[in-house]
């Protein structure tokens, strides 16, 4: 189960499809030259392949120790984390004023994909810390920033998100944790569940960001505030001192990510855990969404990373495993020569590469949204980020489950045997469609907050870009690619996105339940259609490389993968569109009694 970061693919996307030259001109990013970025990615790839990847199977098999509220990480993990801190990999895009590298978000996306692909359970810890850093940078007081950000940025301390509770699930309006004012701080009482890396032994402090209600808070989501609650209170020198009134009650025993502690935390068993208000009262959910967007993008990158790892293992096995005959081969042939194996590997590779482009483009838009000097440019890219985040999170993670499942299938019976390690990808990938908002929640976010709220304005901007790519493909000449097939796929993708959006706008008025019933289908229409657009642009860039005599073999493979996607993957978007527009009644027509028959 060795992992090698797909450096060439990453560079291809960065340099050809993400406007990296323009990003390097943004304020504070002028040092992000191609040579510097290439050097950083090379070093990140070494860390991912040499340190994180070997620990992936170790963590899966060994799991975690838990005794008297204390979690023990698997052997080798603390040392790998210490190296991560020393090398500065904890927060590549964080502000240099607090010790971060200040890299573009799109470059950080590459690094996160590498680390998640190499060892998802490990990288969950820095991923949540990055979200906490973003929330503090955006909303905390200067005192809290100066006290906690430097060590969160370096990774000397880690951060968590404490949202849900046993009775609440995804309905955060139902949380009951309380925060009572006491001088310059608050006393927090309540229980939180499913807290990733809520307890571990890799650092000497853990900084929890906790949603709770003030005594006079209004009901519902408008009465939730955000608090910083350290595991250990700080002494006069700013070092961890006395233990705060919180404890890890238990850790979950899970299908996958066995070495990532998923904790139930109890705050305030005695006097109440001491916490500090972040920002203004009753705006906690708004602030937490800063962490959620960061986390949702990174969970999408998790899906891409796990899919890439599963693809690498499956392709390597298929090239080595000999079984059956093939034309032109004496004796047993490598199974990669069998057409159905190539079909499965083609789905795995083309879908992973399409998802990578979409995710990196979302990250690139984050750079423009945060740093562009022109307000209209910032607003345009913020709309693009908002539209793409649920597609990246929902679509890339669903893709990862499919790809990991195909990876098991390519291995045949050996894929079902734990010793080969490929089943771990499937088990690990399965959580990505659930946490940080299930696929259904991402779909509701897409249709509600991102399409219906602005009446399809952001979609119209996206469609203009897609249509420009379709026109470029129609105008392409030469025999490097089947340009008609590629242009037709992107053009039909435009039509599918427009049709789904138009149907939503009408149905939301005439049949309000229908968009809810078709939300996931709409998300997949967008995901697969945007994938066709991404692969079409990749084919155009590859053709330019061929014309320049640059990386000809690799560029030709890019084009063949784009053609494969257009013929083998894109038709699913049209099927999903049909289900969107004509299948909602079938969903709404099912009664609970229908579904519970003979149960």
DAJO-V285732 format. One line per field, one symbol per residue. phi: phi as a letter, one per 40 degrees, with the letter a starting at -180 (. if undefined). A space follows every 50 residues. Layout:
phi->???
This chain:
phi->.cbbdcdccccdcdcbbbfcccccccdgbccccdcccccccccccccccc bcdccccdccccgbcaafgbbbccdgcccccccdcccgccacbccddbhc cgcddccddccccdccccaccccdccccccccccccdcbcccccdccbcd ccccgcbbbbbbbcbdcbgccccccbdbbbcagcabbbbibbbfccfcaa bcbcabbccbcabcdbcccgccbbbbbcbccbcccccgcdbccccaacca bcbbcbfccbcbbbbbbgcbchccbbcbgccgbccdcccccccdcccccd cddccccccccdcccccccccbagbadgbcgcbdccccdccccccccdcc cccccccccccccccdccccbcccdccdcdccccddccdcccccccccdc cccccccccccgccccccdcgcccdccccccccbcfgcdccccccccccb bccbfgccccccccccccccccccccbgbcacccdccccccccdcccccc ccccccccccadccdccbdcccdcdcdcccccdcccccccccccccccgb fccccccdccccccdccbbddccccccccccbbccccccccdcdcbdgc
